[in-house]
Amino acid sequence: MNILFVIDRIELKYFEFNDLVTNFWMIKEFLDRKNNVFITTIDKLSLKDGIPYTSGFDAYVKDGNIFFDKAKEYQKEINNFELVMFRPDPPVDLDYINATYVLDFVDRNKTVILNDTKAIRDFNEKLHAVYFNDLLPKNIVTASRKDILEFLKENNEIILKPLNKCFGAGVMYLKQGDKNTSVIINSVTNNGTNLVMVQKYLPAAVHGDKRVLIIGDKVYDYCVRKLPSNDDFKFNEHNDSCVIGESLSEVERNLFEPLAKKLNKMGIYMAGLDVVDEKILEINVTSPCYFIKEINNAFGINFEKMLIDKILNIAESKLYHKVM
């Protein structure tokens, strides 16, 4: 299979393909299975007379690592790939949105895109989690200082989240009576001009949040708990001391399998749920991290093989049914 990976520009610039990066494991497993993998970034996408193209690089494995030759950049028509893995990180800014527009011109009868870029464009990871509001902590989405203050008074401890960032960037904890209340609200809402997700703080978050992994309609038993660092209330350091193995509970399975099916119907086949006390904090769909190294070490498995099995199954099934 010919596979295009649209990765983050920072990954390409510094070639951060190491065993902490989900793309490393997926690309390596695809290559180990004799697939062809071509690497690009959103700024290298283009249209010519309505036909989508990309410039990029052939990836290859050598001595257990992934390489590409930056001197050998060339162009390909995207419709000649059977599978596009669209995995640039947020922020979901105008450049990001424009990249999804280019991929609107991909022939879906020839090429499967995971996650579908139309679906990503229509699904904000914080805001659209409210589609599953019964599974979320109490929340509001607003830019209003007055609304946030009322929500704070009612709930005593709250979390404020920008809608288009990742890795916890800009996420703030606020407690009733904090002398920095006005500064925090003004900062996160850009003085009342930007919508934010505001959630009731869950005390169990002090023990970290669980990343529940979904591909297709499969909710995996293998999870990790992301622990807050010593100087923060949230996970913000991807290292061995802050990520430990966890397992999916039966209650979580019953809650999240119907959610996975609904996401699939939207065109979202790859997702990572951040969960505390069986409540979803957000639904990661842009470039969800699968913590493959940590899961492999915790459970003594090769999780990347399971993921690629499922991804290939989805791609081949969608292509086959379209041909039929």
C-alpha positions in Angstrom: 0.0 0.0 0.0 1.2 3.6 -0.7 0.7 5.6 2.4 1.1 9.4 2.9 1.8 10.7 6.4 1.0 14.4 7.0 3.0 15.1 10.1 3.7 18.1 12.2 6.2 20.7 10.9 8.2 20.5 14.1 8.6 16.7 13.7 9.9 17.2 10.2 12.2 20.1 11.0 13.9 18.4 13.8 13.0 14.9 12.7 11.7 13.9 16.2 11.0 10.4 15.2 11.9 8.7 18.5 10.1 6.1 20.5 8.0 8.7 22.4 6.3 9.7 19.1 3.2 7.8 17.9 4.1 8.5 14.3 7.5 6.8 14.7 5.9 3.5 15.7 3.2 3.6 13.1 5.5 4.6 10.2 8.0 1.9 11.2 5.4 -0.8 11.4 4.0 0.2 8.0 7.5 0.1 6.6 8.3 -3.2 8.3 5.2 -4.7 6.5 6.7 -3.5 3.1 4.3 -0.6 2.6 5.6 2.6 1.0 5.5 5.6 3.2 5.8 9.2 2.0 6.2 12.0 4.6 4.9 15.6 4.2 3.6 18.6 6.2 0.6 20.8 5.6 2.6 23.6 4.0 3.7 21.2 1.3 0.2 20.5 0.1 -1.0 22.1 -3.1 -3.7 22.1 -5.9 -3.1 22.1 -9.6 -6.2 22.5 -11.7 -8.2 21.0 -8.9 -5.9 18.0 -8.4 -4.3 17.7 -5.0 -0.5 17.2 -4.8 2.1 17.2 -2.1 5.9 17.5 -1.9 7.7 15.3 0.5 10.2 12.5 1.2 10.3 8.7 1.1 10.8 7.2 4.5 12.9 4.1 5.2 14.1 2.0 8.1 17.7 1.6 8.9 19.1 0.0 12.1 15.7 0.2 13.8 15.2 3.9 13.1 13.3 5.9 10.5 15.1 8.1 8.0 14.5 10.3 5.0 16.8 12.2 2.8 16.0 16.0 3.0 17.9 16.5 -0.3 15.5 14.2 -2.1 12.2 16.1 -1.9 9.8 15.5 -4.8 6.1 15.8 -5.7 3.3 13.2 -5.8 -0.4 13.3 -6.6 -2.3 12.5 -3.4 -4.9 10.5 -5.3 -2.2 7.9 -6.0 -2.0 7.0 -2.2 -4.4 4.4 -0.9 -4.2 5.8 2.6 -3.5 9.3 4.0 -2.7 9.5 7.7 -3.4 13.2 8.6 -1.6 13.9 11.9 -0.4 17.5 12.2 -0.7 18.8 15.8 -2.9 21.8 16.7 -3.3 24.7 16.9 -6.2 24.3 14.5 -5.4 27.7 12.9 -6.1 29.0 9.4 -3.1 27.1 7.9 -4.5 23.9 9.4 -8.0 24.6 8.1 -6.7 25.4 4.6 -4.8 22.1 4.5 -8.1 20.3 5.2 -9.6 22.3 2.3 -6.9 21.0 -0.1 -7.7 17.4 1.0 -11.4 18.0 0.1 -10.2 17.5 -3.5 -8.9 14.0 -2.8 -10.9 11.3 -4.5 -12.4 9.3 -1.6 -13.1 6.4 -4.0 -9.3 5.9 -4.4 -7.9 7.2 -1.1 -8.9 6.8 2.6 -8.0 9.6 4.9 -7.7 8.9 8.7 -9.0 10.9 10.4 -11.1 12.2 7.6 -10.2 15.9 7.3 -13.7 17.0 6.9 -14.6 15.3 10.2 -11.6 16.9 11.9 -12.6 20.3 10.6 -16.1 19.8 12.0 -15.0 18.4 15.4 -13.4 20.6 18.0 -11.7 18.4 20.6 -12.9 20.4 23.5 -16.2 21.9 22.3 -17.7 19.0 20.4 -17.0 16.6 23.2 -20.3 18.1 24.4 -22.0 15.9 21.9 -21.5 13.3 24.7 -22.4 15.7 27.5 -23.7 13.0 29.8 -20.1 11.6 29.9 -18.5 15.0 30.7 -18.0 17.0 33.9 -20.4 19.9 34.3 -19.3 22.5 31.8 -20.0 25.7 29.8 -18.5 27.1 26.6 -18.3 30.9 26.7 -16.2 34.0 26.4 -18.2 35.9 29.1 -16.4 36.8 32.3 -19.8 37.1 34.0 -20.7 33.5 33.0 -17.3 32.1 34.1 -17.6 33.9 37.5 -21.0 32.5 38.1 -19.8 29.0 37.1 -16.8 29.4 39.5 -19.1 30.5 42.3 -21.3 27.5 41.8 -18.5 24.9 41.5 -15.7 26.4 43.6 -12.9 24.8 41.5 -12.9 25.0 37.7 -10.7 24.3 34.6 -10.5 26.8 31.7 -9.3 25.5 28.3 -8.6 27.3 25.0 -10.4 25.5 22.2 -7.7 25.1 19.6 -4.5 24.2 21.4 -2.9 20.9 22.5 -0.6 19.3 25.2 -2.3 21.3 27.9 -1.2 24.7 26.5 -3.1 27.6 28.0 -5.2 25.3 30.3 -5.8 27.0 33.7 -7.0 25.9 37.1 -9.0 28.4 39.1 -10.4 28.3 42.6 -13.0 30.5 44.2 -11.3 33.4 45.9 -8.1 33.3 43.9 -6.6 36.7 43.8 -5.6 36.1 40.1 -9.2 35.3 39.1 -9.6 38.3 36.7 -6.2 37.9 35.2 -6.7 34.3 34.5 -10.1 34.7 33.0 -9.0 37.7 30.8 -5.9 35.8 29.7 -7.7 32.6 28.7 -10.6 34.4 27.0 -8.3 37.1 25.4 -10.3 39.8 27.3 -13.7 38.2 26.6 -13.2 37.8 22.9 -12.4 34.0 22.6 -14.7 31.2 23.5 -13.3 28.7 26.0 -14.3 25.4 27.5 -14.9 25.7 31.3 -15.3 22.5 33.3 -15.9 21.7 36.9 -12.7 20.5 38.4 -12.7 16.8 39.4 -10.6 16.2 42.6 -9.5 12.8 41.3 -7.5 14.6 38.6 -4.8 15.1 41.3 -3.9 11.4 40.4 -3.8 12.2 36.7 -6.0 11.3 33.8 -6.4 8.0 31.9 -5.8 8.0 28.1 -8.4 5.6 26.6 -7.5 4.6 23.0 -9.9 4.1 20.2 -9.3 2.9 16.6 -12.4 2.2 14.6 -15.1 0.8 16.9 -12.4 -0.8 19.1 -11.8 0.6 22.6 -8.6 -1.0 23.8 -8.0 -2.6 27.2 -4.5 -1.1 27.2 -4.4 2.5 28.6 -2.0 4.8 30.4 -2.4 7.2 33.3 -0.8 10.6 32.6 0.4 12.0 35.9 0.7 15.7 36.7 4.3 16.9 37.2 5.5 18.2 40.5 5.0 21.9 39.6 1.7 21.6 37.7 -1.9 20.4 38.2 -1.9 18.6 34.9 0.2 16.3 32.7 2.8 18.3 30.8 6.0 16.2 30.6 6.1 13.1 28.4 8.6 11.1 30.3 8.8 7.7 32.0 8.0 9.1 35.4 4.8 10.7 34.3 3.2 7.9 32.3 2.2 4.5 33.9 0.2 1.6 32.5 -3.5 1.3 33.3 -6.3 -0.9 32.1 -9.8 -0.2 30.8 -12.5 -0.9 33.3 -15.7 -2.8 32.3 -17.7 0.4 33.2 -15.5 2.4 30.9 -15.9 -0.1 28.1 -19.7 0.0 28.4 -19.6 3.8 28.3 -17.1 4.4 25.5 -17.9 1.7 23.0 -21.1 3.5 21.9 -19.1 6.7 21.7 -16.6 5.0 19.4 -19.3 3.9 17.1 -20.7 7.5 16.9 -17.3 8.9 16.2 -16.9 6.4 13.4 -20.1 7.6 11.8 -18.7 11.1 11.8 -15.5 10.0 10.0 -13.4 9.9 13.1 -11.7 6.5 13.4 -8.7 7.4 15.6 -9.3 9.1 19.0 -7.9 9.3 22.5 -10.1 10.1 25.4 -8.8 11.8 28.5 -10.7 10.4 31.4 -11.0 11.1 35.1 -13.5 9.2 37.3 -15.2 7.8 34.2 -15.8 11.4 32.9 -14.3 12.5 29.6 -12.3 15.7 29.8 -11.8 16.0 26.0 -11.7 13.8 22.9 -8.4 14.0 21.0 -9.0 13.5 17.2 -6.3 15.6 15.4 -3.1 13.7 16.2 -3.9 11.5 19.2 -0.9 10.1 21.1 -1.2 6.4 21.7 1.7 6.1 24.2 3.0 3.0 22.4 6.3 2.8 24.1 4.8 3.0 27.5 2.0 0.5 26.7 4.5 -2.0 25.3 6.7 -1.7 28.4 3.8 -1.9 30.8 2.0 -4.9 29.2 4.8 -6.7 27.4 3.1 -6.4 24.0 3.7 -4.9 20.6 0.8 -2.4 20.6 1.8 -0.9 17.3 1.1 -4.2 15.5 -2.5 -4.1 16.9 -3.0 -0.5 15.8 -1.7 -1.1 12.3 -3.8 -4.3 11.9 -6.9 -2.2 12.7 -5.9 0.8 10.5 -5.2 -1.5 7.5 -8.5 -3.3 8.1 -10.4 0.0 8.1 -8.6 1.3 5.0 -9.1 -1.9 3.0 -12.7 -2.3 4.1 -13.6 1.3 3.1 -11.8 0.9 -0.3 -13.4 -2.4 -1.0 -16.9 -1.2 -0.2 -16.4 1.9 -2.4 -15.3 -0.3 -5.3 -18.4 -2.5 -4.8 
